[in-house]
């Protein structure tokens, strides 16, 4: 299926919820995730600043190029001519009607490194688009598992026909529109070219002190090897043979590029002795598998890798749905100093949904011990818990806690 044919949940949210209300939308995400393709369908005029002539015009006369544009204007790859953002600010500020739907801006989050000159604060509604969700790959741009898990009544979960091997294939396939459907060596070629672009060009655009490509690659490799683990700055620095401050800058850069996701530790006054260290995840498990040089078969035979990649696969899936969930929702993990942990904690309006992620095809009540403990601590604040696993049958493990096939996250069997 061609990339532009995939239904994207973010298209619906931007078109129906945001453009009719706000003057400017700022969409960020990893290169190749489909930002330009999705937003071009919602725009009347497209200014692609990666095109040399358009970039020059935007740099020399940003106010003029915007004045000549009509309708909803997509400014693509804004970081190629940062002057354009000041022009957007001036137009938005001078508009007494605060006209909605004027600008869609896509590109990097370079602004995090230019806070002193960033003109978008309070003027742009920022969204993040990751790669394709599994629901979108199935042709469903509307299903959101976060909404399902937060439903007031227990959903009627159905049986899944997917096997553990099916899940492994989905993990290594990746979620970038251009890589989906590629196999074998061609998939490897695509990831190799993507990573080369990432470390040779994209990374250098975001930092004043440009890191050496070898350093960026070393940190990226370390993040892949440590995906789904608590962040350890010293270990990552040691992996790359560099100062931990340099490693930390590159990790932050990879996070700005949406290649790495730091999931913060959840905390509450109800519980003591909780750790504060975030977990780190590669946002595309297929890229992680490529960096670790494992295919589906090798992954299935590697106990040390299969658990972390399953977890990162699920976390990335949920992260991609946060922007389109019905209510604002936070994504966290939980660990205390006594060794209790929960892989995923979702929190919305003070209500918690907690998830454990298992690659096995069979689970029982012992796999839910962290969820049961958390439920008992939170009482009514605990909405629902689930152990996501590779089996086919949904069944209840305890009060408000289920065992659910992993495919429930994209509606298969839900």
N, C-alpha and C positions, 0 to 999 in steps of 0.2 A: 504494500500500500504506500502510495506517495506521501511524503511528510505532510503536505497541505491538506490531505484528506482526513487526517486524524482529528476527531472532535476533541476540543480542549475546554476544560471547565473554566479556565481563566477567561476565555473569549466571552462566555455568557456573563460572567461577573462584571467584566469591564463594560460590555455593551449594555447590559440591563441595569446594573446597580451603580456604576461609577461615572461613565460618560454623561448620563443625564443629570448628574448632580455637581460634579467637580470640574474645574477648568483644565486641570493638568494631571495626567496619570504617568507615573514613572515605573516602568517594568524592568526589573533586573533579573539576571540569571546567567547560567553558564553559556558560553558560546555554543551554538548548535542546538540549543534546547527548543527552538521554534519561536522565539520572541518576535522576530521580524515577520515571519510567515503568518503568525496569528494576528498580530496587530495591523498588518497591511490590509487585512480584510475589513477592518473597522475604520480605516482612514480614507479621506478624500484626496489628500496630497501626501506624498512620501518624499522626505528629504533624507537620502541615504548618504551620510557623511563619510562613508568609506570610499565613495566615488571622488576622485581627486578634484574635479571641477566644482562639485557641490561643496566639498570640504573647504576649498579656497574661498568660495563665495560666502560661506557661513563664517569663516574666520575674518574676512575683510569687512563684511557688511552684514552682521547677524540680524540687525533690526530690519534691514531692507529685504533680506531673503524671506523673513517671516511675514512681512507686510504684503508680499506678493503671493503668499500661499493662501489657499482658500479651504473652507470647510474644516473638518478635523484633520490636523496636521500630525503625521508620524515623523518624529525626528529620530532616525535610526543611527546607532553608534555615536551618540552625542559626544563621547570622550575624544573623538577624533578632532573636534573643534569646540573646546569647552566654552568659548565665547558665546555660543548659542544659548547657554543656560541663562546668562545675564539678560539676554534679549527676551527670553520667555518670562523671566521675572518682571521685567519692565511692562510687558504687555498685560500680564495678569494683574499687576498692581494698578495699572491705569484704567482698567476696565470697570466702570462704575456698576455694571450689571453683573459682574462676576460670571460671565457667560460660561456655561458648562460645555464640556466636550471639545475644547479648543486644541489641546495638545496631548499626544501620547509620545512619551520619550522612552527609548530603550537603550541599553548599553550596560556598562560596568558600574560598580558602586565606588568608583574612584573617589567620590566625594568624601568618603570616610577618611581619606588621607589629605583632604583639602578643606577641613571644616571651617577654617577662617574665611574662605572665599566662597563657600557653597551658598548659592542663592535660593535653593529650593525649600529650605526649612519653612514649614507652615504653608507652603504653596503647592506642593506635589503630594499626591497620594501614592505611596510606594507599595508595590507588590513584587513578589518574587516568583518566578516561574522556573521550576526544575524540569527535568526530562519528562517523558510521557509516563503517566500513571498506568498501572495495569488495567484499570477500567477503561482508560482512553484507548489502550492497545486492543481492548475487546470491542471497541466501537461505542462505548458509553461515556459521554462527556458530562453526565449528570450525577452519577453515583458518587457519594462521599461516605467513606466508612466511618468517619468521625461522627457524622450526623446519625448514622445507624447505631453506633455504640452509645450515643447519648440519647437515643430515643426514650421517651417516658415509659413506654411499656416494653417488656422483653421482646425483641424481634423473633420472628419464626425462622430460625437458622435451618438451612437445608444441607443435604449431603453433597459433598464435592467429589467429582470424578478425577481430580488431578492427583498424580502420584508424587512421591518424593523426587523422582527423576524429572518430572515436569517442572517442579519448583527449581531444581538445580539448573535446568536449561534456561528458565526465565532469569535467574540470577546472573548468569554469565553473558546473557544476550545484551545487557545494557538497556538504557531507556532513552538514549538520544534518537530522535527521529531518523537520522541518516544511517545509524548503525543497526537499527532494528531490521531484522530480515537477513542480515549478512551472517555468514557462517565461516568457520574454519579460518584459513589464512586471510581471507578478505576482511573478516572482523578484526583480526590482529592488525592488519595493515591500517584499517581506519583508526583504531585506538592509538597506534604508533604515530600516525600523522597528527592526530588531535593533541596528543601529549607534547609532540615536538613544537606545535604552534603555541601551546600553553606555556612551555618553559622558555622558548626562544623569543617570543614576542609579547604575549599577553601579560606575563608577569612583569616584564620590564616597563610596561606602560603605567603601572600603578604605584611604583615606589620611586622616590627621588634618588635614592642610592640603589641603583639597579643591581639585583643579585645576579650572580653567575648562574647560567642555566643549569650547570651541574649541581649547584646548591639547591635550586628549586626542585630538580628531579630527585635529589636525595631525600628532601623533606617529604615530597609526594610519596615516594616509595615507603618511607617510614610510616606515614599516615595510613597507607594501605595495609602494611604489616600489622599496625596497631588499631585498625578500625574496630569499633565497638568496645574499645578499652578506655579507661580513664586517661585523660590527658597527662602525659609525662614529658614536660619540656626538656628536662635533662637527657632523657633517653633518646628523644628525637634529635637533639643536638649531637649526641654521641653517635647516633646512626649516620649523621651527615658529616661528622668531623668538623663541627663549627661551634662557635659560641652560642649559648642558649638564647641570647637576645636576638641573634641573627636568625636562628631557627624559628623563634616566636614571631618575628616579622613576616617570615615566609609563610608560616601557618596562617597568620592573619590575612595575608594576601590571597592564599588559596581559599580561605573562607569568603573573602570579598568576591572572588570569582565563582563562588557557589560550587566549588569542587569538593570542599571540605565543610562539614557541618559540626559545630560544637553544640552539644546538647547539654544545657545547664543542669546542675543537680537541683532537685526539687527540695523545698524546705517549707516548714510550717511550725508555728509555735506549739502545735499539739505534740510534736515529736522532738525528742532530744537526740543528741549524738549523731546527727546526720552529717555526712561529708559534704563538702562544697565543690569538689573537683568535677569539672564537666567531662563528658565523654566525647570522643572524637569519632566521626564517621565519614567515610568516603560517600558522597551523595549518589554515585552510580556504582552499584555492586559489580556491574560488568567491567568497568574500568579497574576496580580493585582486583578482580579476578585476572584481568590481563596483566596488571603490574606484578601480581604474585605468580604469574605464569601457570595458571591452572584452568583447565576446562571443566565441563560438568562432571566427567568421569573422575578426573583427579580430585575434584572438590569433594565428591561423594566418598572418596577413600581417605580423606584427611580430616580426622576429628578436630585437629587444632584450628582448621580454617573454616569448617562448615558452620559452626556455631556463630562466630563473628560475622560471616558474610550473610547468613540468614538474618541476623539482627540488623545489620546495616541496610539490607534490602527492605525490611519492614519499616525501619525508621525513615528511610528516604521516601518510601511510599506515603507514610503519614505526613511527613514534612511537606510533600507536594500538595496535600489536601488541606493544609492549614488555611491557606488564603481563601479557599472557596467554601469552607465550612459555614454553617448558618450562624454560628456564634464565634466570637474571638476565642481562640483556644491556645494554650501554651503546651509546649512539648518538652518533657523533662525525663531524667532518670532518677532513681533513688538508691542510695546506699547508706548504711549507717556503720558506725565504728564497731558494731558487733557482728558484722558480716552479712546482715540481711540486705537484700537488694531486690529491686524491681526494674525490669529492663526499660519499660516505658510508662511514664505517668503523664496523662493528659489532664489539664485542668481548665475548666470553663465555668465562670461565675461561681467559683468556690466549690464546684462539684468535680470529683475525680473519677476518671476511668483509668484503670491500671492493666498493663499487659505484660505477660511473660512470653518469650519467643523460644520455641524448641524446634530443632530440625528433625526430631524423631517422629515416627509414625504412630507411636503409642504414648499416652500420658495418663497420669492418674492424679489423685489428690495431693500427693507429695510434691508434684511439680508446681502446685499452686500455693505452697506454704507462704511465700512472700506476699502473695495477694491476700490470703486469709489473714495474715498478721496486719497488713495495712488496713483491710476492711474493719477489723476489730478495733484498731486505733482510731479510725476516722468516724465510725458510726454512720450516720445519715449522710455525711459528706462523701462517702464512697458510693458512687452511682453504680458502677459495674466493673467487673474484672474478667479477663479472659486469658487462657493459655492458648496461644496460636501455635498450631503444630501441623505436621505433614500428613496426618491421617485424613480420613474422609468423613467421619461422623461428628456432628456437634452433640455435646451432652453436658449436663450440669454437673459441676464438681462440688459446689457448695452454694450457700445462699449468695445470690448475685454474682456468682463466678462460674464461667463456662470454659469448656474445652472447645475450640473452634478451628475448623480447617483454615489454613492460611489464606486460601482463596476468598474467604469471607471479606477480605479487605478490598476486593474488586467486584463483589456482588455475586460471585459464582457460588450458588448454593444458599445465598442469603434470601 
